Structure formats: C-alpha cells, structure tokens
C-alpha cells in the first residue's frame, strides 16, 4: 500500500526519543517534512534530517509560538502527532499532588493546546490529521498508575470530541494505545527475568512491542488510506489481555 506522505508537513511532539523518535524517522522515510517539538534536544541522540523547534506543550504561549513558526515557514500543518507525555507512578494514598498535576499538564493539556493551535490552519486547508498518544492504561489501568491512566483516558475522550468537532472540515482525529514497548521511560527490558515473563504472559503475541510497530500505525492513520477512520482508539499492544490467560496458547 502506498501511503503517499511525501511532502506532508508533520509535527511530532516529543519526537527525539523512544516511540516519538521512531515516529519521526518513519515519517522521514516516507518523505514527509518533519518538525520535532520538544522542551529540549540532545544533539548526540536526536534523529537527523528534521527541523527542531523548542516547545513546552503544557505552556500556551510556547505552543502558539512554536506552531506559528511552523506555519510561517511551511504554510501548512498536515499532521500533528501528540506524542509527548510523562509517566507518573504512585498509589493514590501516597501520590504527590504536583506529580498528579504534571501528568495532566503534559499528557492532557499538552494535547489540548497543540490541537487547538493547529485547528485554524487545518480548517483553512479543509484537511488534516491529529493523532494522539493514549496508552493501554486507558483501557485497563494498573495499580499505582492512577495519574497516568486517568490522564490517558482523558486524552481518549478529548480525541472523540475533537473528531466530531472537526469532521465538517475533513480533519480526522484518532488515538493510539501502545502496550508494553520497552523504552527508557518504562524500563520493561531492564526488569528481572521473572517479572518480564509475568508481563509477557498477558500478551497474545508473546513478545515485546517495538517503537516501529507504533510508528507504522501512526503513518497509516496520517495517510489517505485512513481517511474514513476518526474518533477511535486503536490498540497496538500485541493483543494484551485479549483473553483472560493468553499465555495458555503458548503452552500447548
């Protein structure tokens, strides 16, 4: 399938590392003009061949300034990938309120502010794609993930509302829910072997996901092949908890 993303102006927040880096590189391989927005850049580790614009997605002025720069330079925003996010862990009884606020400021407010900033341009174009990072935690949360799971569930509902509000302008809005993909943020690959095995036992495809698995989905959602898909959350978790005990199929 030809996705035909060449020349598309793509904004990726938090695109310098982890899943965001894979998304950035995948769009670059498709010939898109990629702009990475992040609070800071590490020249040694950043993917090459894209534009970098400093931006704090939780700050309204910073977002407006960054998106304004992109529109002034390219004249369009075809795709926005709201990838930037933070993971906050802790039992509700012990959770620092500042950490709770941080989860919502980056994960939810950041998605809101970035989406709001590109809406005028996408309406003018009468086209566009907004693709939001949710999480499998928005489907089935874990103990100790209240702040993270609640914030990602909020992203899902924001996605659905935006999809309907922007439908008249042929702008689609979707969310994706990665499952267990080892990154520096979650440390899955560094866990002891028994702990890894317990997690892998919850997957129908009993292996860790790759950032590229998510990047492939995001590029599909950005393409014309997905033009009639909007307002949905797509699970990219290797069939996590598709059944109560998926590991049984691997034991026979």
Backbone as CSV, one residue per row, in Angstrom:
resi,resn,N_x,N_y,N_z,CA_x,CA_y,CA_z,C_x,C_y,C_z
1,UNK,0.843,-1.192,0.000,0.000,0.000,0.000,0.882,1.248,0.000
2,UNK,0.608,2.159,-0.917,1.352,3.407,-0.995,0.680,4.428,-0.089
3,UNK,1.383,4.844,0.963,0.796,5.795,1.911,0.829,7.222,1.385
4,UNK,1.778,7.537,0.519,1.851,8.835,-0.137,1.872,9.985,0.864
5,UNK,2.861,9.974,1.733,3.035,11.036,2.727,4.154,12.003,2.347
6,UNK,4.674,11.864,1.153,5.767,12.725,0.706,5.318,14.184,0.669
7,UNK,6.147,15.049,1.256,5.864,16.470,1.250,4.908,16.941,2.319
8,UNK,4.294,16.034,3.048,3.373,16.425,4.112,4.141,17.080,5.257
9,UNK,3.565,18.143,5.808,4.172,18.812,6.962,3.658,18.136,8.225
10,UNK,4.576,17.517,8.954,4.223,16.687,10.103,4.882,17.243,11.357
11,UNK,4.083,17.523,12.367,4.589,17.950,13.676,4.525,16.758,14.620
12,UNK,5.638,16.469,15.268,5.693,15.389,16.256,6.204,15.977,17.567
13,UNK,5.391,15.954,18.595,5.856,16.433,19.899,6.608,15.309,20.605
14,UNK,7.674,15.672,21.303,8.484,14.666,21.989,9.072,13.652,21.034
15,UNK,9.489,14.126,19.866,9.923,13.202,18.817,11.391,12.859,18.805
16,UNK,12.119,13.193,19.847,13.555,12.955,19.845,14.001,11.670,20.495
17,UNK,13.058,10.936,21.101,13.464,9.730,21.828,12.315,8.726,21.859
18,UNK,12.634,7.484,22.162,11.633,6.446,22.354,10.719,6.260,21.151
19,UNK,9.432,6.102,21.433,8.454,5.899,20.371,8.398,7.122,19.459
20,UNK,8.515,8.310,20.042,8.486,9.529,19.238,9.585,9.569,18.200
21,UNK,10.753,9.089,18.564,11.875,9.054,17.606,11.554,8.122,16.444
22,UNK,10.978,6.954,16.749,10.615,6.009,15.686,9.561,6.614,14.759
23,UNK,8.610,7.351,15.327,7.587,8.009,14.518,8.229,9.048,13.602
24,UNK,9.125,9.839,14.177,9.831,10.854,13.394,10.582,10.225,12.228
25,UNK,11.324,9.174,12.491,12.127,8.540,11.454,11.255,7.881,10.393
26,UNK,10.115,7.327,10.809,9.211,6.678,9.843,8.625,7.700,8.880
27,UNK,8.199,8.859,9.387,7.682,9.896,8.505,8.769,10.417,7.571
28,UNK,9.980,10.540,8.094,11.097,10.987,7.254,11.326,10.002,6.112
29,UNK,11.237,8.712,6.422,11.429,7.697,5.390,10.344,7.767,4.321
30,UNK,9.177,8.279,4.710,8.071,8.433,3.757,8.177,9.732,2.957
31,UNK,9.203,10.526,3.247,9.401,11.758,2.502,8.666,12.960,3.053
32,UNK,8.170,12.862,4.268,7.465,13.981,4.890,8.450,15.034,5.379
33,UNK,7.950,16.252,5.533,8.738,17.333,6.133,8.393,17.347,7.615
34,UNK,9.287,16.823,8.427,9.003,16.577,9.837,9.596,17.689,10.696
35,UNK,8.769,18.178,11.614,9.219,19.158,12.601,9.013,18.544,13.983
36,UNK,10.085,18.440,14.752,10.012,17.889,16.097,9.919,19.026,17.101
37,UNK,8.902,18.969,17.942,8.733,19.935,19.024,9.064,19.257,20.337
38,UNK,9.937,19.868,21.131,10.324,19.261,22.403,10.832,20.354,23.332
39,UNK,10.851,20.048,24.625,11.352,21.028,25.596,12.863,21.162,25.526
40,UNK,13.540,20.141,25.016,14.994,20.192,24.906,15.475,19.150,23.925
41,UNK,16.641,19.372,23.352,17.170,18.467,22.344,18.580,18.039,22.711
42,UNK,18.854,16.766,22.498,20.188,16.210,22.678,20.756,15.955,21.293
43,UNK,21.703,16.789,20.871,22.220,16.682,19.514,22.830,15.310,19.235
44,UNK,23.360,14.695,20.262,24.005,13.400,20.048,22.988,12.302,19.794
45,UNK,21.781,12.466,20.361,20.819,11.381,20.238,19.637,11.681,19.354
46,UNK,19.513,12.890,18.844,18.344,13.265,18.060,18.416,12.667,16.663
47,UNK,17.278,12.255,16.103,17.274,11.754,14.732,17.611,12.877,13.758
48,UNK,18.304,12.535,12.691,18.779,13.544,11.745,17.721,13.839,10.690
49,UNK,17.894,14.981,10.023,17.102,15.280,8.854,15.750,15.900,9.102
50,UNK,15.538,16.491,10.260,14.265,17.148,10.530,14.527,18.497,11.193
51,UNK,13.492,19.312,11.216,13.581,20.599,11.898,13.241,20.413,13.369
52,UNK,13.884,21.197,14.219,13.647,21.151,15.659,13.167,22.518,16.132
53,UNK,12.080,22.514,16.882,11.546,23.750,17.439,11.332,23.540,18.933
54,UNK,11.990,24.331,19.778,11.762,24.201,21.230,10.310,24.523,21.571
55,UNK,9.712,23.709,22.425,8.316,23.935,22.790,7.979,23.169,24.057
56,UNK,7.359,23.869,24.993,6.796,23.250,26.181,5.302,23.078,25.908
57,UNK,4.871,21.851,25.658,3.490,21.630,25.227,2.465,21.995,26.298
58,UNK,2.897,22.125,27.538,1.967,22.472,28.611,1.807,23.979,28.780
59,UNK,2.538,24.768,27.979,2.511,26.221,28.091,1.881,26.825,26.834
60,UNK,0.799,27.585,27.024,0.037,28.115,25.889,0.887,29.002,24.987
61,UNK,1.631,29.928,25.554,2.437,30.842,24.748,3.519,30.103,23.969
62,UNK,4.150,29.126,24.618,5.192,28.348,23.959,4.621,27.582,22.774
63,UNK,3.450,26.997,22.949,2.801,26.237,21.870,2.428,27.155,20.713
64,UNK,1.795,28.284,21.023,1.388,29.210,19.969,2.590,29.716,19.179
65,UNK,3.665,30.004,19.877,4.875,30.494,19.222,5.468,29.415,18.308
66,UNK,5.548,28.183,18.800,6.148,27.097,18.016,5.326,26.781,16.775
67,UNK,4.024,26.648,16.941,3.168,26.331,15.793,3.171,27.496,14.807
68,UNK,3.201,28.717,15.322,3.280,29.884,14.450,4.519,29.869,13.582
69,UNK,5.644,29.452,14.152,6.887,29.362,13.386,6.761,28.346,12.256
70,UNK,6.147,27.222,12.575,5.994,26.164,11.569,5.096,26.624,10.428
71,UNK,3.968,27.230,10.768,3.041,27.691,9.738,3.669,28.796,8.891
72,UNK,4.418,29.693,9.539,5.078,30.771,8.803,6.098,30.218,7.810
73,UNK,6.769,29.135,8.183,7.792,28.582,7.304,7.222,27.708,6.202
74,UNK,6.273,26.829,6.561,5.785,25.841,5.600,4.406,26.175,5.016
75,UNK,3.664,27.048,5.691,2.360,27.427,5.183,1.265,26.419,5.421
76,UNK,1.577,25.340,6.140,0.589,24.283,6.360,0.993,23.429,7.549
77,UNK,0.016,22.720,8.082,0.257,21.628,9.023,-0.688,20.504,8.593
78,UNK,-0.110,19.461,8.044,-0.933,18.355,7.549,-1.210,17.311,8.622
79,UNK,-0.220,17.092,9.481,-0.340,16.054,10.504,0.238,16.569,11.814
80,UNK,-0.503,16.368,12.892,0.008,16.624,14.238,-0.017,15.315,14.998
81,UNK,1.140,14.898,15.491,1.222,13.711,16.349,1.529,14.182,17.764
82,UNK,0.547,14.084,18.631,0.714,14.468,20.037,1.316,13.290,20.801
83,UNK,2.633,13.145,20.648,3.339,12.023,21.250,3.901,12.337,22.631
84,UNK,4.204,13.609,22.908,4.863,13.962,24.171,4.027,13.517,25.367
85,UNK,4.697,12.958,26.353,3.988,12.515,27.552,4.947,12.192,28.676
86,UNK,4.409,12.105,29.865,5.195,11.725,31.035,4.481,10.592,31.758
87,UNK,5.267,9.767,32.414,4.727,8.671,33.208,4.857,9.019,34.687
88,UNK,3.759,9.012,35.390,3.757,9.289,36.826,3.200,8.063,37.544
89,UNK,3.970,7.523,38.479,3.556,6.333,39.209,3.387,6.649,40.685
90,UNK,2.530,5.899,41.342,2.337,6.059,42.778,0.921,5.716,43.194
91,UNK,0.798,5.099,44.353,-0.525,4.817,44.901,-1.248,6.125,45.199
92,UNK,-2.560,6.132,45.026,-3.333,7.350,45.249,-3.086,7.913,46.645
93,UNK,-2.999,7.042,47.632,-2.815,7.497,49.011,-1.499,8.232,49.211
94,UNK,-0.506,7.934,48.366,0.832,8.498,48.551,1.220,9.503,47.470
95,UNK,0.381,9.681,46.478,0.763,10.451,45.296,0.911,11.941,45.609
96,UNK,2.015,12.499,45.184,2.264,13.931,45.327,1.323,14.688,44.391
97,UNK,0.525,15.620,44.908,-0.394,16.368,44.038,0.307,17.061,42.878
98,UNK,1.566,17.467,43.085,2.302,18.099,41.997,2.563,17.117,40.865
99,UNK,2.812,15.869,41.203,3.009,14.845,40.182,1.714,14.564,39.430
100,UNK,0.607,14.551,40.166,-0.707,14.387,39.533,-0.924,15.506,38.512
101,UNK,-0.663,16.733,38.936,-0.853,17.873,38.040,0.079,17.786,36.829
102,UNK,1.301,17.339,37.051,2.253,17.229,35.948,1.749,16.257,34.884
103,UNK,1.189,15.138,35.321,0.666,14.151,34.373,-0.403,14.762,33.488
104,UNK,-1.299,15.529,34.092,-2.387,16.126,33.322,-1.905,17.317,32.491
105,UNK,-0.963,18.080,33.019,-0.472,19.245,32.273,0.216,18.829,30.976
106,UNK,1.027,17.778,31.027,1.746,17.347,29.830,0.860,16.470,28.945
107,UNK,0.263,15.439,29.541,-0.457,14.449,28.745,-1.778,14.965,28.188
108,UNK,-2.512,15.735,28.987,-3.836,16.197,28.561,-3.795,17.637,28.062
109,UNK,-3.310,18.546,28.912,-3.269,19.947,28.496,-2.367,20.119,27.282
110,UNK,-1.260,19.391,27.246,-0.380,19.470,26.080,-1.080,19.054,24.802
111,UNK,-1.842,17.978,24.866,-2.600,17.524,23.697,-3.656,18.551,23.309
112,UNK,-4.346,19.109,24.295,-5.353,20.138,24.053,-4.739,21.378,23.398
113,UNK,-3.652,21.895,23.975,-3.061,23.131,23.469,-2.496,22.959,22.057
114,UNK,-1.832,21.845,21.809,-1.289,21.610,20.480,-2.399,21.457,19.449
115,UNK,-3.430,20.725,19.797,-4.551,20.544,18.871,-5.221,21.876,18.588
116,UNK,-5.457,22.636,19.637,-6.090,23.947,19.488,-5.270,24.848,18.567
117,UNK,-3.941,24.763,18.681,-3.069,25.644,17.907,-3.086,25.332,16.413
118,UNK,-3.285,24.059,16.043,-3.263,23.716,14.611,-4.641,23.775,13.970
119,UNK,-5.688,23.882,14.774,-7.046,23.858,14.220,-7.283,24.949,13.179
120,UNK,-6.907,26.218,13.415,-7.167,27.235,12.382,-6.542,26.890,11.032
121,UNK,-5.312,26.384,11.049,-4.640,26.032,9.795,-5.320,24.854,9.122
122,UNK,-5.678,23.836,9.888,-6.329,22.670,9.296,-7.723,23.010,8.773
123,UNK,-8.433,23.883,9.465,-9.739,24.319,8.960,-9.569,25.079,7.639
124,UNK,-8.574,25.931,7.570,-8.330,26.688,6.349,-7.986,25.758,5.193
125,UNK,-7.220,24.705,5.493,-6.851,23.723,4.472,-8.015,22.816,4.097
126,UNK,-8.984,22.720,5.038,-10.065,21.737,4.945,-9.506,20.317,4.851
127,UNK,-8.473,20.081,5.633,-7.864,18.749,5.714,-6.892,18.733,6.880
128,UNK,-6.600,17.526,7.360,-5.613,17.400,8.424,-5.804,16.120,9.202
129,UNK,-4.761,15.768,9.932,-4.778,14.582,10.789,-4.212,14.975,12.154
130,UNK,-4.962,14.686,13.203,-4.463,14.819,14.572,-4.452,13.426,15.167
131,UNK,-3.283,13.012,15.655,-3.104,11.642,16.138,-2.504,11.718,17.536
132,UNK,-3.243,11.200,18.499,-2.907,11.399,19.911,-2.411,10.120,20.579
133,UNK,-1.357,10.250,21.360,-0.838,9.116,22.122,-1.680,8.900,23.371
134,UNK,-2.383,7.791,23.403,-3.042,7.357,24.628,-2.161,6.256,25.224
135,UNK,-2.746,5.199,25.715,-1.980,4.107,26.307,-2.929,2.958,26.577
136,UNK,-2.383,1.743,26.645,-3.223,0.623,27.065,-3.743,0.862,28.481
137,UNK,-3.052,1.703,29.249,-3.512,2.039,30.599,-4.859,2.753,30.582
138,UNK,-5.212,3.361,29.442,-6.528,3.986,29.320,-7.627,2.948,29.131
139,UNK,-7.238,1.724,28.767,-8.194,0.624,28.578,-8.284,-0.216,29.849
140,UNK,-7.132,-0.672,30.324,-7.045,-1.427,31.577,-5.901,-0.832,32.400
141,UNK,-6.195,-0.073,33.455,-5.137,0.546,34.260,-4.492,-0.457,35.208
142,UNK,-3.359,-0.062,35.763,-2.648,-0.886,36.736,-2.648,-0.198,38.096
143,UNK,-2.482,-0.989,39.134,-2.312,-0.427,40.474,-1.085,0.483,40.461
144,UNK,-1.230,1.668,41.012,-0.133,2.614,41.043,-0.047,3.511,39.824
145,UNK,-1.034,3.397,38.911,-0.978,4.193,37.678,-2.125,5.191,37.575
146,UNK,-2.692,5.584,38.704,-3.894,6.429,38.677,-3.693,7.700,37.863
147,UNK,-2.609,8.421,38.106,-2.388,9.691,37.408,-2.182,9.470,35.916
148,UNK,-1.354,8.512,35.580,-1.057,8.242,34.179,-2.293,7.721,33.450
149,UNK,-2.945,6.716,34.036,-4.100,6.107,33.382,-5.242,7.100,33.224
150,UNK,-5.497,7.893,34.260,-6.585,8.874,34.186,-6.285,9.926,33.122
151,UNK,-5.038,10.352,33.033,-4.691,11.364,32.032,-4.829,10.809,30.620
152,UNK,-4.428,9.560,30.423,-4.540,8.970,29.092,-5.994,8.675,28.729
153,UNK,-6.816,8.325,29.708,-8.248,8.170,29.444,-8.864,9.501,29.025
154,UNK,-8.398,10.586,29.631,-8.868,11.919,29.241,-8.478,12.233,27.804
155,UNK,-7.286,11.806,27.382,-6.856,12.011,26.001,-7.807,11.302,25.036
156,UNK,-8.247,10.109,25.405,-9.168,9.359,24.545,-10.480,10.118,24.362
157,UNK,-11.029,10.647,25.438,-12.293,11.375,25.331,-12.119,12.691,24.578
158,UNK,-10.994,13.361,24.789,-10.695,14.570,24.026,-10.632,14.247,22.540
159,UNK,-10.011,13.129,22.209,-9.906,12.686,20.820,-11.284,12.533,20.193
160,UNK,-12.185,11.909,20.911,-13.523,11.660,20.365,-14.289,12.955,20.121
161,UNK,-14.186,13.882,21.078,-14.882,15.159,20.906,-14.288,15.940,19.734
162,UNK,-12.969,16.001,19.657,-12.316,16.710,18.564,-12.701,16.128,17.210
163,UNK,-12.814,14.812,17.139,-13.161,14.163,15.870,-14.491,14.680,15.337
164,UNK,-15.465,14.810,16.209,-16.767,15.306,15.765,-16.734,16.798,15.473
165,UNK,-16.025,17.553,16.308,-15.972,18.998,16.101,-15.268,19.373,14.798
166,UNK,-14.293,18.555,14.373,-13.506,18.880,13.185,-13.944,18.112,11.944
167,UNK,-14.896,17.210,12.110,-15.397,16.452,10.968,-15.861,17.301,9.798
168,UNK,-16.556,18.412,10.030,-17.015,19.238,8.893,-15.897,19.766,8.012
169,UNK,-14.678,19.792,8.508,-13.531,20.275,7.731,-12.657,19.121,7.222
170,UNK,-13.171,17.895,7.293,-12.433,16.714,6.828,-11.123,16.525,7.578
171,UNK,-11.100,16.927,8.835,-9.952,16.691,9.712,-10.281,15.477,10.577
172,UNK,-9.453,14.455,10.530,-9.680,13.282,11.361,-8.823,13.351,12.616
173,UNK,-9.357,12.771,13.690,-8.664,12.765,14.976,-8.779,11.366,15.559
174,UNK,-7.644,10.746,15.814,-7.619,9.401,16.369,-6.556,9.290,17.456
175,UNK,-6.669,8.240,18.247,-5.692,7.975,19.305,-5.170,6.554,19.155
176,UNK,-3.975,6.345,19.640,-3.383,5.013,19.620,-2.969,4.626,21.032
177,UNK,-3.084,3.340,21.329,-2.812,2.839,22.678,-1.690,1.810,22.632
178,UNK,-0.431,2.258,22.788,0.664,1.287,22.853,0.540,0.424,24.110
179,UNK,1.007,-0.797,23.973,1.052,-1.677,25.133,2.444,-1.670,25.735
180,UNK,3.039,-2.827,25.837,4.349,-2.930,26.503,5.480,-2.864,25.484
181,UNK,5.983,-1.648,25.311,7.075,-1.381,24.385,8.231,-0.827,25.204
182,UNK,9.305,-1.577,25.372,10.408,-1.124,26.215,10.977,0.213,25.763
183,UNK,11.004,1.171,26.674,11.623,2.477,26.443,12.336,2.882,27.727
184,UNK,13.082,3.973,27.644,13.756,4.478,28.842,12.749,4.900,29.901
185,UNK,11.528,5.283,29.466,10.532,5.771,30.401,9.933,4.658,31.256
186,UNK,9.803,3.444,30.669,9.147,2.373,31.435,10.096,1.298,31.952
187,UNK,11.245,1.129,31.330,12.233,0.189,31.834,11.844,-1.272,31.785
188,UNK,10.904,-1.653,30.915,10.470,-3.054,30.854,11.637,-4.011,30.612
189,UNK,12.516,-3.653,29.682,13.595,-4.555,29.288,14.642,-4.731,30.383
190,UNK,14.648,-3.858,31.387,15.625,-3.944,32.467,15.100,-4.689,33.689
191,UNK,13.854,-5.140,33.628,13.279,-5.868,34.759,13.905,-7.253,34.893
192,UNK,13.878,-7.839,36.092,14.341,-9.220,36.244,13.526,-10.163,35.348
193,UNK,14.130,-11.265,34.954,13.503,-12.201,34.026,12.117,-12.667,34.475
194,UNK,11.926,-13.040,35.745,10.585,-13.474,36.168,9.533,-12.372,36.012
195,UNK,9.919,-11.129,36.276,8.980,-10.013,36.123,8.630,-9.799,34.655
196,UNK,9.628,-9.921,33.787,9.352,-9.801,32.352,8.413,-10.910,31.896
197,UNK,8.643,-12.125,32.378,7.815,-13.257,31.966,6.360,-13.053,32.368
198,UNK,6.122,-12.504,33.565,4.745,-12.263,34.004,4.044,-11.269,33.090
199,UNK,4.767,-10.253,32.676,4.172,-9.262,31.775,3.922,-9.853,30.393
200,UNK,4.896,-10.581,29.872,4.746,-11.177,28.545,3.603,-12.182,28.509
201,UNK,3.304,-12.806,29.636,2.200,-13.766,29.703,0.839,-13.115,29.455
202,UNK,0.757,-11.800,29.511,-0.523,-11.121,29.274,-0.748,-10.826,27.787
203,UNK,0.231,-11.161,26.935,0.164,-10.800,25.520,-0.185,-11.993,24.649
204,UNK,-1.077,-11.778,23.687,-1.389,-12.821,22.717,-0.185,-13.076,21.807
205,UNK,0.500,-12.017,21.408,1.783,-12.141,20.714,2.848,-11.992,21.789
206,UNK,3.377,-13.112,22.269,4.185,-13.090,23.489,5.596,-12.576,23.217
207,UNK,5.676,-11.292,22.934,6.960,-10.619,22.738,6.747,-9.127,22.961
208,UNK,7.822,-8.449,23.299,7.733,-7.011,23.469,7.381,-6.342,22.149
209,UNK,6.646,-5.253,22.233,6.412,-4.445,21.056,7.634,-3.609,20.729
210,UNK,7.663,-3.098,19.508,8.759,-2.231,19.059,8.206,-0.840,18.785
211,UNK,8.995,0.190,19.008,8.534,1.530,18.644,8.079,1.614,17.197
212,UNK,8.716,0.840,16.326,8.361,0.865,14.909,6.943,0.347,14.665
213,UNK,6.461,-0.545,15.544,5.084,-1.036,15.405,4.091,0.111,15.561
214,UNK,4.382,0.992,16.489,3.523,2.160,16.699,3.681,3.143,15.548
215,UNK,4.914,3.358,15.115,5.170,4.300,14.030,4.438,3.888,12.758
216,UNK,4.391,2.605,12.474,3.682,2.130,11.287,2.190,2.481,11.373
217,UNK,1.602,2.276,12.544,0.189,2.612,12.724,-0.047,4.106,12.561
218,UNK,0.808,4.922,13.159,0.632,6.366,13.090,0.712,6.853,11.650
219,UNK,1.666,6.332,10.890,1.770,6.726,9.482,0.538,6.305,8.696
220,UNK,0.003,5.129,8.976,-1.238,4.714,8.320,-2.369,5.677,8.637
221,UNK,-2.521,6.043,9.916,-3.591,6.961,10.305,-3.417,8.336,9.678
222,UNK,-2.191,8.699,9.363,-1.918,10.000,8.744,-2.199,10.003,7.256
223,UNK,-2.371,8.842,6.667,-2.476,8.721,5.215,-3.923,8.783,4.734
224,UNK,-4.088,8.918,3.430,-5.424,8.903,2.839,-6.085,7.536,2.949
225,UNK,-5.282,6.498,3.186,-5.853,5.161,3.357,-6.727,5.080,4.600
226,UNK,-6.548,6.035,5.537,-7.322,6.059,6.780,-8.296,7.234,6.815
227,UNK,-8.675,7.759,5.660,-9.462,8.988,5.621,-10.863,8.837,6.191
228,UNK,-11.363,7.596,6.344,-12.702,7.395,6.900,-12.636,6.828,8.316
229,UNK,-11.490,6.934,8.948,-11.312,6.488,10.333,-11.125,7.725,11.193
230,UNK,-12.017,7.937,12.136,-11.887,9.088,13.031,-12.630,8.828,14.332
231,UNK,-12.166,9.467,15.383,-12.819,9.351,16.689,-12.622,8.018,17.371
232,UNK,-11.547,7.324,17.028,-11.364,5.988,17.579,-10.034,5.858,18.318
233,UNK,-9.962,4.843,19.165,-8.734,4.463,19.861,-8.300,3.114,19.318
234,UNK,-7.087,3.048,18.783,-6.588,1.801,18.212,-5.530,1.218,19.140
235,UNK,-5.777,-0.007,19.551,-4.920,-0.751,20.462,-3.765,-1.358,19.672
236,UNK,-2.535,-0.993,20.024,-1.360,-1.601,19.395,-0.515,-2.205,20.509
237,UNK,-1.024,-3.336,21.038,-0.441,-3.927,22.247,-0.098,-5.401,22.099
238,UNK,-0.147,-5.934,20.895,0.118,-7.361,20.736,-0.973,-8.235,21.320
239,UNK,-2.190,-7.702,21.374,-3.310,-8.485,21.901,-3.256,-8.655,23.408
240,UNK,-2.848,-7.586,24.107,-2.778,-7.676,25.568,-4.163,-7.923,26.158
241,UNK,-4.264,-8.961,26.979,-5.496,-9.317,27.673,-6.682,-9.480,26.726
242,UNK,-6.398,-9.912,25.479,-7.500,-10.237,24.576,-8.336,-11.370,25.153
243,UNK,-7.669,-12.249,25.875,-8.339,-13.282,26.661,-7.798,-13.220,28.080
244,UNK,-8.442,-13.925,28.995,-8.032,-13.844,30.395,-6.625,-14.393,30.625
245,UNK,-6.264,-15.460,29.912,-4.956,-16.088,30.116,-4.342,-16.414,28.758
246,UNK,-3.892,-15.416,28.008,-3.385,-15.672,26.663,-2.156,-16.578,26.628
247,UNK,-1.433,-16.676,27.751,-0.226,-17.499,27.747,-0.531,-18.975,27.547
248,UNK,-1.763,-19.399,27.805,-2.113,-20.825,27.665,-1.909,-21.295,26.229
249,UNK,-2.143,-20.413,25.260,-1.968,-20.797,23.855,-0.498,-21.072,23.535
250,UNK,0.412,-20.508,24.308,1.842,-20.695,24.081,2.381,-21.903,24.853
251,UNK,1.529,-22.503,25.667,1.953,-23.661,26.480,1.577,-24.978,25.841
252,UNK,0.709,-24.940,24.823,0.257,-26.218,24.229,1.262,-26.718,23.193
